[in-house]
Amino acid sequence: MADNDSPILVRPLPGFLATRYHGWKATTYAESKSWHRRLAAEGQRPRMMAIACCDSRVNVNAVFSAETGDIFLHRNIANLVPTFTPDGDHHGTSAAVEYAVRFLKVSHIIVIGHSDCGGVAGCHAMCSGEAPEFEEKTSFIGRWLDILRPGYEALPQGEDKAAQLRMLERAAVTTSLENLGTFPFVREAVEAEELSLHGLWFDIGEGTLEHYVAGEGFTHV
């Protein structure tokens, strides 16, 4: 058996995580055991889907004081949504959107971008020639960030890099909202007034939140 065919080594849960779990089970779970059992028995009925970045600093549940079962949360690099592309390949984000809209019947989809986004910075670096490794066909990151390439190409060239990054972070939100509109079942639900789409940008350091308003851009909540 070749080395790359050998079973990958999987270790037991780290002790600090086991300790945190036992703490949660003894407090949070114990105080709402009936609610968890009801969720298990009846299934989830979240009112909203949130599409957020993988960034560990963006705690969507905490920002909205969400309880277990409130938010159908999907995370990916730079909170991006691709266009509707039913080509038979693997599409995790598209599958999550389909499940949320067609089966969970969520009332809201919220795309949440944020400050100092590493994925957005990676797209800027790739498109500006500073990260040629992302241009390789074998780069999962690069091919994913291609979704945001039109946003980079639309940036005003007179701005400095910091300003361009902030613009591109917001473009990641608006691009995703536009791409959501290419999904037939999303458009049908919106037109039937069964679903609404929302765009947010979160400043990690300041704790402020901006929402996107068509024709006005981003304004503070």
PALO-934066 format. One record per residue (C-alpha): residue number from 0; residue in three letters; z, y, x. Coordinates in steps of 0.1 Angstrom, whole numbers, plus 2048, in hexadecimal, padded with zeros to 3 digits. Layout:
residues N
{NUM; 'ala'; {Z; Y; X}}
...
***
This chain:
residues 221
{0; 'met'; {800; 800; 800}}
{1; 'ala'; {7F6; 822; 80E}}
{2; 'asp'; {810; 83D; 813}}
{3; 'asn'; {802; 852; 7F7}}
{4; 'asp'; {803; 834; 7DF}}
{5; 'ser'; {828; 82E; 7E5}}
{6; 'pro'; {840; 836; 7C8}}
{7; 'ile'; {84D; 85A; 7CC}}
{8; 'leu'; {872; 85C; 7D3}}
{9; 'val'; {886; 868; 7B5}}
{10; 'arg'; {8AA; 870; 7BA}}
{11; 'pro'; {8C8; 872; 7A1}}
{12; 'leu'; {8D0; 894; 791}}
{13; 'pro'; {8E0; 8AC; 7A9}}
{14; 'gly'; {906; 8AF; 7A5}}
{15; 'phe'; {906; 8D4; 79C}}
{16; 'leu'; {8EE; 8CD; 77F}}
{17; 'ala'; {903; 8B0; 773}}
{18; 'thr'; {921; 8C7; 773}}
{19; 'arg'; {90F; 8E2; 760}}
{20; 'tyr'; {903; 8C8; 746}}
{21; 'his'; {927; 8BB; 740}}
{22; 'gly'; {933; 8DF; 73C}}
{23; 'trp'; {918; 8E6; 722}}
{24; 'lys'; {91F; 8C5; 710}}
{25; 'ala'; {944; 8CD; 70E}}
{26; 'thr'; {940; 8F1; 702}}
{27; 'thr'; {91E; 8FD; 6F4}}
{28; 'tyr'; {914; 8DB; 6E6}}
{29; 'ala'; {936; 8D2; 6D9}}
{30; 'glu'; {939; 8F3; 6C6}}
{31; 'ser'; {917; 8EE; 6B4}}
{32; 'lys'; {914; 8C8; 6B3}}
{33; 'ser'; {90A; 8C8; 68E}}
{34; 'trp'; {8EE; 8E1; 695}}
{35; 'his'; {8E0; 8CC; 6B1}}
{36; 'arg'; {8E2; 8AD; 69B}}
{37; 'arg'; {8D0; 8BF; 67F}}
{38; 'leu'; {8B4; 8C9; 697}}
{39; 'ala'; {8B1; 8A6; 6A3}}
{40; 'ala'; {8AF; 898; 680}}
{41; 'glu'; {899; 8B2; 66F}}
{42; 'gly'; {883; 8BD; 68D}}
{43; 'gln'; {87D; 8DF; 69A}}
{44; 'arg'; {873; 8FD; 685}}
{45; 'pro'; {870; 91A; 69D}}
{46; 'arg'; {865; 93B; 68F}}
{47; 'met'; {853; 946; 6AF}}
{48; 'met'; {841; 939; 6CD}}
{49; 'ala'; {846; 94C; 6EE}}
{50; 'ile'; {82D; 949; 70B}}
{51; 'ala'; {83F; 954; 72A}}
{52; 'cys'; {83C; 952; 750}}
{53; 'cys'; {84C; 935; 763}}
{54; 'asp'; {860; 94F; 776}}
{55; 'ser'; {885; 945; 776}}
{56; 'arg'; {890; 969; 772}}
{57; 'val'; {880; 96C; 74F}}
{58; 'asn'; {89A; 95C; 738}}
{59; 'val'; {889; 960; 716}}
{60; 'asn'; {8A4; 94F; 702}}
{61; 'ala'; {8BE; 966; 711}}
{62; 'val'; {8AA; 986; 70B}}
{63; 'phe'; {8A6; 97E; 6E6}}
{64; 'ser'; {8C9; 96E; 6E3}}
{65; 'ala'; {8B7; 94F; 6D6}}
{66; 'glu'; {8C9; 930; 6CB}}
{67; 'thr'; {8BD; 90C; 6CF}}
{68; 'gly'; {89F; 907; 6B9}}
{69; 'asp'; {896; 92C; 6B5}}
{70; 'ile'; {879; 92E; 6CE}}
{71; 'phe'; {85C; 916; 6D6}}
{72; 'leu'; {85A; 921; 6FB}}
{73; 'his'; {83C; 91A; 712}}
{74; 'arg'; {83C; 925; 736}}
{75; 'asn'; {820; 927; 74F}}
{76; 'ile'; {815; 93B; 76D}}
{77; 'ala'; {812; 960; 763}}
{78; 'asn'; {816; 959; 73E}}
{79; 'leu'; {7F0; 954; 73A}}
{80; 'val'; {7DD; 945; 71D}}
{81; 'pro'; {7BA; 939; 724}}
{82; 'thr'; {79D; 93C; 70C}}
{83; 'phe'; {796; 921; 6F2}}
{84; 'thr'; {785; 906; 707}}
{85; 'pro'; {784; 8E4; 6F7}}
{86; 'asp'; {773; 8D1; 714}}
{87; 'gly'; {789; 8B2; 714}}
{88; 'asp'; {79D; 8BC; 733}}
{89; 'his'; {7C2; 8C1; 735}}
{90; 'his'; {7CD; 8E2; 726}}
{91; 'gly'; {7F3; 8E5; 724}}
{92; 'thr'; {7F5; 908; 717}}
{93; 'ser'; {7DA; 903; 6FD}}
{94; 'ala'; {7EB; 8E4; 6F1}}
{95; 'ala'; {80C; 8F7; 6ED}}
{96; 'val'; {7FA; 912; 6DA}}
{97; 'glu'; {7E9; 8F9; 6C3}}
{98; 'tyr'; {80A; 8E7; 6BD}}
{99; 'ala'; {81D; 907; 6B5}}
{100; 'val'; {803; 914; 69D}}
{101; 'arg'; {7F5; 8F6; 68C}}
{102; 'phe'; {814; 8DF; 68A}}
{103; 'leu'; {833; 8F5; 68E}}
{104; 'lys'; {823; 911; 67A}}
{105; 'val'; {835; 92C; 68E}}
{106; 'ser'; {833; 950; 680}}
{107; 'his'; {831; 962; 6A1}}
{108; 'ile'; {822; 95C; 6C4}}
{109; 'ile'; {831; 973; 6DE}}
{110; 'val'; {821; 976; 701}}
{111; 'ile'; {83B; 983; 71A}}
{112; 'gly'; {831; 991; 73B}}
{113; 'his'; {849; 99F; 755}}
{114; 'ser'; {84E; 9B5; 773}}
{115; 'asp'; {849; 9A8; 797}}
{116; 'cys'; {835; 98A; 78B}}
{117; 'gly'; {82C; 973; 7A7}}
{118; 'gly'; {80F; 964; 794}}
{119; 'val'; {800; 986; 78D}}
{120; 'ala'; {805; 990; 7B2}}
{121; 'gly'; {7F3; 970; 7BB}}
{122; 'cys'; {7D5; 979; 7A5}}
{123; 'his'; {7D4; 99B; 7B5}}
{124; 'ala'; {7D5; 98C; 7D8}}
{125; 'met'; {7BA; 972; 7CF}}
{126; 'cys'; {7A2; 98B; 7C0}}
{127; 'ser'; {7A7; 9A4; 7DC}}
{128; 'gly'; {7A0; 98A; 7F7}}
{129; 'glu'; {7C4; 989; 804}}
{130; 'ala'; {7C9; 965; 7F9}}
{131; 'pro'; {7A9; 951; 7FF}}
{132; 'glu'; {7BD; 930; 7FB}}
{133; 'phe'; {7BE; 937; 7D5}}
{134; 'glu'; {798; 939; 7D4}}
{135; 'glu'; {795; 914; 7DE}}
{136; 'lys'; {78B; 8FE; 7C2}}
{137; 'thr'; {7A9; 8E7; 7C9}}
{138; 'ser'; {7C2; 903; 7C2}}
{139; 'phe'; {7D2; 8FE; 7A0}}
{140; 'ile'; {7E1; 920; 7A3}}
{141; 'gly'; {7C1; 932; 7AB}}
{142; 'arg'; {7AD; 921; 78F}}
{143; 'trp'; {7C9; 92A; 776}}
{144; 'leu'; {7CA; 94E; 782}}
{145; 'asp'; {7A4; 951; 77C}}
{146; 'ile'; {7AE; 957; 758}}
{147; 'leu'; {7BB; 979; 764}}
{148; 'arg'; {79E; 981; 77B}}
{149; 'pro'; {78D; 998; 761}}
{150; 'gly'; {7AD; 9AC; 75F}}
{151; 'tyr'; {7AC; 9B2; 785}}
{152; 'glu'; {788; 9BC; 784}}
{153; 'ala'; {790; 9D6; 769}}
{154; 'leu'; {7AC; 9E7; 77F}}
{155; 'pro'; {7A6; A0B; 789}}
{156; 'gln'; {79E; A0B; 7AE}}
{157; 'gly'; {7AF; A2C; 7B5}}
{158; 'glu'; {7D2; A1E; 7AE}}
{159; 'asp'; {7E9; A10; 7C9}}
{160; 'lys'; {7F2; 9EC; 7CA}}
{161; 'ala'; {814; 9EF; 7B9}}
{162; 'ala'; {804; A02; 79C}}
{163; 'gln'; {7E8; 9E9; 799}}
{164; 'leu'; {801; 9CC; 798}}
{165; 'arg'; {814; 9DC; 77B}}
{166; 'met'; {7F3; 9E1; 769}}
{167; 'leu'; {7E9; 9BD; 770}}
{168; 'glu'; {80A; 9B0; 763}}
{169; 'arg'; {803; 9C1; 742}}
{170; 'ala'; {7DF; 9B5; 743}}
{171; 'ala'; {7EC; 991; 745}}
{172; 'val'; {7FC; 998; 723}}
{173; 'thr'; {7DE; 9A8; 712}}
{174; 'thr'; {7C6; 98F; 721}}
{175; 'ser'; {7DB; 973; 712}}
{176; 'leu'; {7DC; 984; 6F0}}
{177; 'glu'; {7B6; 987; 6F1}}
{178; 'asn'; {7B2; 963; 6FB}}
{179; 'leu'; {7C9; 957; 6DF}}
{180; 'gly'; {7AF; 967; 6C8}}
{181; 'thr'; {795; 94F; 6D4}}
{182; 'phe'; {7A8; 931; 6C5}}
{183; 'pro'; {79A; 92B; 6A2}}
{184; 'phe'; {7BB; 91F; 693}}
{185; 'val'; {7CD; 93E; 6A2}}
{186; 'arg'; {7B4; 956; 693}}
{187; 'glu'; {7B5; 944; 671}}
{188; 'ala'; {7DB; 946; 670}}
{189; 'val'; {7DB; 96B; 67A}}
{190; 'glu'; {7C0; 974; 660}}
{191; 'ala'; {7D4; 961; 646}}
{192; 'glu'; {7F3; 976; 650}}
{193; 'glu'; {806; 956; 658}}
{194; 'leu'; {808; 95F; 67D}}
{195; 'ser'; {80C; 97F; 692}}
{196; 'leu'; {806; 984; 6B7}}
{197; 'his'; {81C; 999; 6CD}}
{198; 'gly'; {81B; 9A4; 6F1}}
{199; 'leu'; {83A; 9AE; 706}}
{200; 'trp'; {841; 9B8; 72A}}
{201; 'phe'; {864; 9B4; 738}}
{202; 'asp'; {872; 9C8; 755}}
{203; 'ile'; {889; 9AF; 767}}
{204; 'gly'; {89D; 9C9; 77B}}
{205; 'glu'; {8A2; 9E2; 75F}}
{206; 'gly'; {8A5; 9CA; 742}}
{207; 'thr'; {88C; 9DF; 72E}}
{208; 'leu'; {872; 9D1; 717}}
{209; 'glu'; {850; 9DF; 70D}}
{210; 'his'; {83A; 9D4; 6F1}}
{211; 'tyr'; {814; 9D7; 6EE}}
{212; 'val'; {806; 9EC; 6D2}}
{213; 'ala'; {7E0; 9EB; 6CD}}
{214; 'gly'; {7D1; A0D; 6D5}}
{215; 'glu'; {7F1; A1A; 6E5}}
{216; 'gly'; {7F8; A01; 701}}
{217; 'phe'; {81C; 9F7; 70B}}
{218; 'thr'; {83A; A0A; 6FE}}
{219; 'his'; {85F; A04; 700}}
{220; 'val'; {86F; 9F0; 6E5}}
***
